[in-house]
């Protein structure tokens, strides 16, 4: 089970990876396949942000990485 603050609306890739247990390499593959997250420009850089719905989807359908 994942516990998140109800006030937190968006999560970065690093946060999603640590919360779901899916490594960044596999998370990136899933993002591309399932079109998850939203690209947002932040301080001149493009950052992918995820909603709590994205988190729920990932935790229910994909296991934690074992490596």
N, C-alpha and C positions, 0 to 999 in steps of 0.2 A: 504494500500500500504506500502511496505517496502522499505526503502532507505538504501542502502549500498554503501560503497566506491568502486569504480571500481577497485582499486588496491588491495582490500582484496579478496584473492582467497579461503581461507578456514576459517571455523567457528567452534568453539567448541560447545559442547552440551548446555552449559549455554547460549552462544550467540544465538544459534538457538531457544532455549526456550524463551528467552526474545524478540527476533524479531518476532517470529510467534505467541506467546501467548499460546503455548501448554506447559502444565506443564511437568516437567521432567519424571514423572511416565508414562504419556500417550506418551510422545516422545520416551521413551525407548521401549514401546510396538510397536509403529509404526516402529522404527528402526529394530526391530527383524522381524516383519511381512513383511516389504517391502525391507529389506536388504539395508538400506540407510547408507551413511557415509562410512568412511574408517578408520580402526584401524591403528594407527601410534605409534611407540615407541618414547617417548619424555622424556628425562632425566630419563630413566629407567622405566617409567610408560607407560602403553598403554592408548592412548587417541584417541577418535573417532572424526574425522574431517569431516566436510560437505562442499560441494561446493555450489555455488550460485544456481546451478540447483536443488540440494536437497531442498534448501530453497523455490524455486519457486514451486516445487512439493508439499511441505507441506502446503504452504499458499493457494494454489488453491484447494486442495482436502480435507483439514481438518480444521474445525473451531477452533477458540480460545477456551480454556477451560473456563468454567463459574464458577468454584469453587475456 
